[in-house]
Amino acid sequence: MKLHATVFGEGAPFLILHGFLGMGDNWKTFGKKMSKHGYQVHLIDQRNHGRSPHSDIFTYEVLASDLLAYCIENAISDFTLLGHSMGGKTAMLFATMHPKLIKKLIIVDIGPKYYPLHHQDILDGLNALDFEELHSRGEVDKALSAYIQDTGVRLFLMKNLFWKEKKQLGLRINLDVLIKNSSEIGVELPKNLIFRGETLFLKGSNSNYIVDEDKDRIKNQFPNSILREISDAGHWVHAENPIEFSKEVFEFVKL
C-alpha cells in the first residue's frame, strides 16, 4: 500500500505517525519546527486515514508493514520515528521488527500495554452523521455535540471533513472499517518484543494513558528509554503544550 505523506525540509529523516482518527496534518506545526532544525519531516497518513488508501485489513502488523514499504520506496533508513497514540503503537512494533532502520524512537502518550476500547462515543457520533442532511461544518459540529461535549475533540475530528463534490461533505477516514476493527487499536505490544535503541516516552501530566504501574513494562521492552512528563497537557500533548513538548524532543534528538 502506497501511503500518502506531506514532506518538507532537508536533512536527516524524521517520520511522524498520527493517532486514531487523525492524519499527518495534525502534526504540521510541530513538523515545520523540526524542518528548521535540519530534518526532512515526513507527515504520514496511515491506512484508512487522511489521504492514504482504504483497506478492509487493519492491524498493527499491516500498519508496520505499510511503513516499511514507505521506507523502502523512499530509500529511508537511519531515521527518527515519532508516533502518537495509535501511531505510537505502530512505531513501537515497527522498531522491534526493524531496529536497524531506527536512529531514535519517540513515543507520545501511549504504552505497550493493552487498552480497553474507549472511543465509542466518538465512533457513534461520527457514524450518526448524515451528509444528505448536513451541508456545513457548523451543522456537523452541532450534530457531533450531541455525542461529544469537548469542543477541541470535535475540531480534531472535523479535520477529516472534505468536500466530495459541490455541497456534499464526506469523511476522509474509512469509518466503517475503523468501527469494525476498533478493538485492534488497544491491542498490546507482545511482551517478548524488545527494542534496545534510544527511546523517549512523553506523557501528558493530565493524561492517564501512561501511569506509574506502566513504567516497569516500558523499561522491560524498551530498556534504553527515558520517560518525561509534559506539564499542563492531556493526550494531545504536542497541541496542548507545544513549547515544552518541542523542547523535550529537541533535547532528545540532538544528544
Disulfide bonds with the S-S distance in Angstrom:
none
